[in-house]
Amino acid sequence: MATIQRSTTKVANKLVSYAEKRAVERGGVNCGADYAKTQFKATRQMWGKTDGIQAHHVIQSFKPDEIDPKKANEIGMKLAEKIAPGYEVAVYTHADKKHIHNHIVINSVNPDTGKKYHAHGTEELLKIRAASDEICLENDLSVVKEHNSPVRYKLAEKALLEKGQISWKDEIRQAVSYAKVDVTSLTDLEKSLKKDFNIEMKLRGNTISFKHPDQKRFIRGKSLGYPYEKEGIENEFTRKIEAEREWSTLDKIVTAVRENERNRTSELTPTGTPKSADRNHEAHIEHEQKPEPKIPKRNRNQDFGLER
């Protein structure tokens, strides 16, 4: 099961630094993952497109214990080739607490044509999810039908998006989306936002608020959309924990069944019969084949005391 989240950034270096820091596997399409920051920047400068959105970010998350990091990275690379052909893409795979996920970073400018990558709106998000589902099915992984959670954009924010720019509110949304992939509690989320993005978070009753480093005031999660409200975030944590618990239990059951199977197999002979029965059979045959004891011939004269 792979779920998809998507966002953009106007500071590509910061996004790549965050993604590569915890990567256990990495790969690149039309670029080297270890040199993504340098190569992305060079391409944007070559075409004179350094303003606005610098990179697009896709988070592809997998069900716990369903895939290993190496395979996840390979699937992330295939998805990158499918949704951004011709563009430079770096794929970084994280494996925090068995929760394996890809950070797919797409440079905003095509190195050959200079065209900007466009993936705005619900329609494009659904296309990415469909491509991910197709690749997962090809690799015998489960897929999940996702519901679109409403994100609240005001007219000013929509105008910026149409110009290829993002607002400080969108930067908060991105930071929360990145951070909550790696954590399962509000306490850890607060620490991650402060450490990795310098964004402050505070709780007051059922209200959660965030403060962008360039702003003086906090903004409530409710103003950003349901995924950024306290309830929305906690529900996501609950689903993640339940999924991990479910797969952990299933893993224990599978391990126990395999262990019993190994034990049963070890008690069988090459012909498939139980070793204990085989040993009894061998003992029976050995008993039947055991020669009768030889009785020495006796002299009748000796027996009757007639021999002198």
Legacy VTK file of the C-alpha trace (Angstrom):
# vtk DataFile Version 3.0
C-alpha trace
ASCII
DATASET POLYDATA
POINTS 308 float
0.000 0.000 0.000
1.539 3.327 -1.050
0.046 6.706 -0.195
0.981 9.945 -1.941
1.480 13.515 -0.750
2.656 16.331 -2.989
3.951 19.864 -2.488
6.359 22.457 -3.896
9.211 24.558 -2.574
11.005 27.726 -3.598
14.148 26.643 -1.713
15.236 23.388 -3.350
18.521 23.122 -1.425
16.701 23.052 1.904
14.363 20.296 0.741
17.185 18.151 -0.665
19.261 18.621 2.497
16.335 17.446 4.608
15.631 14.444 2.367
19.215 13.215 2.018
20.034 13.586 5.726
18.032 10.508 6.788
18.197 8.538 3.554
19.097 4.844 3.782
18.827 4.435 0.001
19.102 7.016 -2.763
18.955 7.180 -6.520
18.696 9.685 -9.332
16.928 10.033 -12.663
18.831 12.204 -15.154
21.084 13.271 -12.265
23.204 11.903 -9.432
21.422 11.874 -6.079
24.643 12.872 -4.304
24.992 15.968 -6.502
21.325 16.911 -6.858
21.614 20.339 -5.226
24.462 21.413 -7.505
22.934 19.956 -10.660
19.438 21.297 -9.985
20.820 24.785 -9.399
23.002 24.693 -12.521
20.027 23.735 -14.694
17.834 26.529 -13.322
20.618 29.075 -13.796
21.361 27.867 -17.322
17.774 28.605 -18.360
17.487 31.751 -16.242
14.642 30.350 -14.155
15.775 30.706 -10.571
12.716 32.479 -9.155
9.458 31.001 -7.957
9.085 27.268 -7.444
12.461 25.539 -7.569
11.392 21.952 -6.921
8.380 19.686 -6.554
8.173 17.167 -3.748
6.306 13.853 -3.734
6.173 11.685 -0.603
5.410 8.036 -1.378
4.719 6.050 1.807
4.457 2.261 2.055
2.697 -0.061 4.491
5.031 -1.233 7.306
6.833 -4.543 6.671
5.505 -4.757 3.105
8.710 -3.638 1.398
12.412 -3.099 2.069
14.246 0.219 1.491
16.093 -0.964 -1.617
12.913 -2.079 -3.377
11.110 1.071 -2.233
13.812 3.212 -3.828
13.525 1.277 -7.088
9.766 1.855 -7.123
10.315 5.542 -6.365
12.660 5.779 -9.347
10.067 4.162 -11.609
7.439 6.608 -10.388
9.804 9.528 -11.027
10.396 8.387 -14.610
6.658 8.061 -15.157
5.483 11.386 -13.718
8.439 13.589 -14.710
10.000 12.256 -17.935
13.057 14.250 -18.978
13.354 16.083 -15.659
16.084 15.726 -13.050
14.792 13.777 -10.062
16.439 12.611 -6.834
14.800 9.828 -4.810
15.677 9.474 -1.116
14.283 6.554 0.896
13.731 6.859 4.653
13.058 3.934 7.000
11.966 5.526 10.274
10.431 3.023 12.735
9.738 0.494 9.946
7.729 3.183 8.167
9.431 3.195 4.770
8.780 6.136 2.465
10.332 7.951 -0.481
11.060 11.644 -0.794
10.962 12.273 -4.547
12.427 15.681 -5.403
11.813 16.944 -8.949
13.785 19.897 -10.299
11.360 22.500 -11.611
13.214 23.088 -14.909
13.765 20.571 -17.715
17.518 20.452 -18.524
16.921 19.949 -22.271
13.943 22.198 -23.009
13.959 24.728 -20.170
10.254 24.112 -19.601
8.960 24.282 -16.051
7.369 21.250 -14.452
3.677 21.768 -13.670
1.788 19.517 -11.258
-0.733 21.788 -9.557
-4.279 20.944 -8.601
-6.236 17.867 -7.616
-6.201 16.419 -11.132
-2.397 16.216 -11.207
-2.307 14.720 -7.716
-4.719 11.992 -8.810
-2.517 11.261 -11.839
0.509 10.784 -9.571
-1.485 8.514 -7.254
-2.730 6.468 -10.214
0.824 6.048 -11.521
2.011 4.980 -8.066
-0.839 2.468 -7.738
-0.042 0.990 -11.148
3.629 0.471 -10.255
2.727 -0.997 -6.852
0.347 -3.517 -8.430
3.040 -4.524 -10.908
5.287 -5.273 -7.924
2.636 -7.208 -5.944
2.107 -4.426 -3.413
-1.294 -3.409 -2.121
-2.863 -0.066 -2.971
-5.289 2.127 -1.065
-8.011 4.460 -2.231
-7.324 7.882 -0.757
-9.795 10.653 -0.075
-8.806 14.198 -0.830
-8.627 16.260 2.325
-9.637 19.894 1.854
-6.823 22.440 1.961
-8.002 25.985 2.495
-6.479 28.418 -0.009
-7.438 32.071 0.004
-7.563 34.140 -3.177
-4.140 35.676 -2.552
-2.569 32.221 -2.191
-4.272 30.975 -5.361
-2.925 33.985 -7.241
0.612 33.173 -6.093
0.233 29.533 -7.155
-0.883 30.605 -10.609
2.338 32.640 -10.873
4.409 29.632 -9.824
5.059 31.039 -6.351
4.174 29.766 -2.904
3.069 31.613 0.211
4.435 31.351 3.739
1.272 29.431 4.627
2.123 26.838 2.000
5.614 26.596 3.453
4.052 25.701 6.806
1.845 23.108 5.098
4.892 21.596 3.422
6.900 21.501 6.635
4.079 19.811 8.553
3.580 17.297 5.726
7.300 16.457 5.687
7.647 16.226 9.446
4.571 14.137 10.252
5.762 11.372 7.924
8.573 10.564 10.371
6.725 10.921 13.703
3.693 9.501 15.506
3.030 12.077 18.235
2.380 15.806 18.527
5.377 16.166 20.850
7.735 14.696 18.253
6.081 16.759 15.526
6.742 19.956 17.467
10.416 19.019 17.920
10.861 18.126 14.250
9.246 21.357 13.005
11.497 23.465 15.221
14.699 21.555 14.480
14.324 21.047 10.729
12.238 24.065 9.650
12.468 26.621 12.478
8.672 26.596 12.657
7.079 26.934 16.092
4.049 24.936 17.125
1.764 25.349 20.131
-1.274 23.553 21.510
-4.167 25.067 23.414
-6.989 22.642 24.127
-8.153 21.240 20.798
-6.476 24.022 18.839
-3.074 23.715 17.182
-1.195 26.735 15.792
2.023 27.293 13.838
4.391 30.232 13.471
6.477 30.776 10.341
9.988 32.185 11.041
9.219 35.227 8.864
5.913 35.999 10.580
5.177 37.589 13.950
1.950 35.768 14.697
0.791 32.172 14.921
-1.759 30.834 12.470
-4.266 28.171 13.454
-4.169 24.818 11.728
-7.864 25.282 10.960
-6.925 28.139 8.622
-4.573 25.842 6.696
-7.009 22.973 6.175
-8.171 19.818 7.939
-4.864 17.895 7.466
-3.185 20.593 9.603
-5.768 20.724 12.383
-5.105 18.857 15.637
-7.813 16.310 14.887
-6.570 15.706 11.344
-2.973 15.218 12.450
-3.898 12.942 15.363
-6.146 10.831 13.132
-3.252 10.337 10.748
-0.985 9.305 13.627
-3.645 6.850 14.844
-3.990 5.257 11.402
-0.232 4.934 11.142
0.131 3.339 14.601
-2.775 0.945 13.983
-1.313 -0.095 10.636
2.085 -0.721 12.213
0.470 -2.719 15.046
-1.643 -4.725 12.609
1.318 -5.638 10.454
3.492 -6.381 13.473
0.866 -8.872 14.711
0.564 -10.412 11.264
4.341 -10.683 11.037
4.421 -12.584 14.352
1.732 -14.983 13.131
3.559 -15.613 9.860
6.832 -16.174 11.738
5.165 -18.678 14.083
3.582 -20.572 11.179
6.906 -20.734 9.344
8.683 -21.932 12.485
6.107 -24.693 12.986
6.477 -25.666 9.346
10.267 -25.843 9.682
9.968 -27.974 12.813
7.500 -30.300 11.114
9.711 -30.582 8.041
12.787 -31.348 10.148
10.897 -34.331 11.635
10.277 -35.896 8.216
12.518 -38.239 6.257
13.360 -37.608 2.579
10.378 -39.846 1.688
8.023 -37.641 3.719
7.362 -40.028 6.580
7.883 -39.007 10.215
11.348 -39.835 11.464
9.907 -41.449 14.625
7.815 -43.843 12.525
10.809 -44.544 10.320
12.940 -45.382 13.337
10.266 -47.790 14.636
10.055 -49.410 11.206
13.829 -49.859 11.073
13.824 -51.407 14.548
11.078 -53.835 13.491
12.979 -54.879 10.373
16.171 -55.259 12.347
14.332 -57.491 14.824
12.888 -59.638 12.022
16.245 -59.993 10.278
18.189 -60.846 13.420
19.501 -64.428 12.986
18.396 -67.122 15.380
21.093 -67.984 17.926
23.048 -71.106 16.971
22.634 -74.003 19.414
25.820 -76.019 19.660
25.522 -79.681 18.758
25.657 -81.880 21.800
27.041 -85.402 22.117
24.313 -87.791 23.281
26.843 -90.007 24.945
28.023 -87.023 26.986
24.486 -86.165 27.926
23.861 -89.592 29.338
27.275 -90.051 30.859
28.135 -92.922 28.541
31.319 -91.462 27.108
34.428 -92.209 28.929
LINES 1 309
308 0 1 2 3 4 5 6 7 8 9 10 11 12 13 14 15 16 17 18 19 20 21 22 23 24 25 26 27 28 29 30 31 32 33 34 35 36 37 38 39 40 41 42 43 44 45 46 47 48 49 50 51 52 53 54 55 56 57 58 59 60 61 62 63 64 65 66 67 68 69 70 71 72 73 74 75 76 77 78 79 80 81 82 83 84 85 86 87 88 89 90 91 92 93 94 95 96 97 98 99 100 101 102 103 104 105 106 107 108 109 110 111 112 113 114 115 116 117 118 119 120 121 122 123 124 125 126 127 128 129 130 131 132 133 134 135 136 137 138 139 140 141 142 143 144 145 146 147 148 149 150 151 152 153 154 155 156 157 158 159 160 161 162 163 164 165 166 167 168 169 170 171 172 173 174 175 176 177 178 179 180 181 182 183 184 185 186 187 188 189 190 191 192 193 194 195 196 197 198 199 200 201 202 203 204 205 206 207 208 209 210 211 212 213 214 215 216 217 218 219 220 221 222 223 224 225 226 227 228 229 230 231 232 233 234 235 236 237 238 239 240 241 242 243 244 245 246 247 248 249 250 251 252 253 254 255 256 257 258 259 260 261 262 263 264 265 266 267 268 269 270 271 272 273 274 275 276 277 278 279 280 281 282 283 284 285 286 287 288 289 290 291 292 293 294 295 296 297 298 299 300 301 302 303 304 305 306 307
